[in-house]
Amino acid sequence: MVHHTAFDPDSLATFSQYLLSRDARFPLHTHSWFLRHLHDFFPHHSIGGHSLRTGGATSLAAAGVPTSQIQAIGRWKSSAFEHYI
């Protein structure tokens, strides 16, 4: 098993491309589909899409990603994300 401790820009590019292709193919069902499957994996937890955004910000900060990139990746228009990191 490979364990990454640093931010890997190639992984981000791959994931970003996946999201773009998924959103283009399913523009009206992306959010609801994702949340339904998220709840399938975590049926007894109060988890939502925002949980992943906050956890992602925290993980990126722990990996040493600059705050300006975290803000861009999370599409935060304000500095609210800094509350999570």
C-alpha positions as CSV (number, residue, x, y, z in Angstrom):
1,M,0.0,0.0,0.0
2,V,1.3,3.4,-1.0
3,H,1.0,6.1,1.7
4,H,1.4,9.7,0.5
5,T,2.4,12.2,3.2
6,A,2.9,15.2,0.8
7,F,0.6,16.9,-1.6
8,D,0.7,15.2,-5.0
9,P,-0.3,17.6,-7.7
10,D,-0.7,14.8,-10.2
11,S,-3.4,13.2,-8.0
12,L,-5.2,16.6,-7.8
13,A,-5.1,17.0,-11.6
14,T,-6.5,13.5,-12.1
15,F,-9.2,14.0,-9.6
16,S,-10.1,17.4,-11.0
17,Q,-10.4,15.9,-14.5
18,Y,-12.6,13.2,-13.2
19,L,-14.9,15.7,-11.5
20,L,-15.1,17.8,-14.7
21,S,-16.0,14.8,-16.8
22,R,-18.6,13.6,-14.3
23,D,-20.2,17.0,-14.0
24,A,-20.4,17.3,-17.8
25,R,-22.0,13.9,-18.2
26,F,-24.4,14.2,-15.3
27,P,-25.1,17.9,-14.8
28,L,-28.4,17.6,-13.0
29,H,-27.7,14.6,-10.8
30,T,-24.1,14.9,-9.5
31,H,-24.8,16.4,-6.1
32,S,-27.7,14.1,-5.1
33,W,-26.0,11.0,-6.5
34,F,-22.9,11.8,-4.5
35,L,-24.7,12.4,-1.3
36,R,-26.8,9.3,-1.7
37,H,-23.7,7.1,-2.1
38,L,-21.9,8.9,0.7
39,H,-24.7,8.0,3.0
40,D,-24.6,4.4,1.8
41,F,-21.0,4.2,2.9
42,F,-21.6,6.0,6.2
43,P,-25.1,5.0,7.2
44,H,-24.8,5.7,10.9
45,H,-22.9,9.0,10.7
46,S,-24.0,12.6,10.2
47,I,-21.8,13.3,7.2
48,G,-22.4,15.5,4.2
49,G,-20.7,17.1,1.3
50,H,-19.5,19.9,3.5
51,S,-17.8,17.4,5.8
52,L,-15.5,16.5,2.9
53,R,-14.7,20.1,2.1
54,T,-13.7,20.8,5.7
55,G,-11.8,17.6,6.0
56,G,-10.1,18.2,2.7
57,A,-8.9,21.6,3.8
58,T,-7.5,20.1,7.0
59,S,-5.8,17.3,5.2
60,L,-4.3,19.7,2.6
61,A,-3.0,22.0,5.3
62,A,-1.5,19.0,7.2
63,A,0.3,18.0,3.9
64,G,1.8,21.5,3.7
65,V,-0.2,22.9,0.8
66,P,-0.2,26.7,0.8
67,T,-3.4,28.3,2.0
68,S,-3.9,30.1,-1.3
69,Q,-4.0,26.7,-3.1
70,I,-6.4,25.3,-0.4
71,Q,-8.7,28.2,-1.0
72,A,-8.6,27.7,-4.7
73,I,-9.1,23.9,-4.5
74,G,-12.1,24.3,-2.2
75,R,-13.5,27.1,-4.2
76,W,-13.8,29.3,-1.1
77,K,-14.3,33.0,-2.0
78,S,-13.6,34.1,1.5
79,S,-11.1,33.0,4.1
80,A,-13.7,31.0,6.0
81,F,-11.7,27.8,5.2
82,E,-9.0,28.9,7.6
83,H,-11.4,28.2,10.5
84,Y,-11.1,24.4,9.6
85,I,-7.3,24.4,9.3
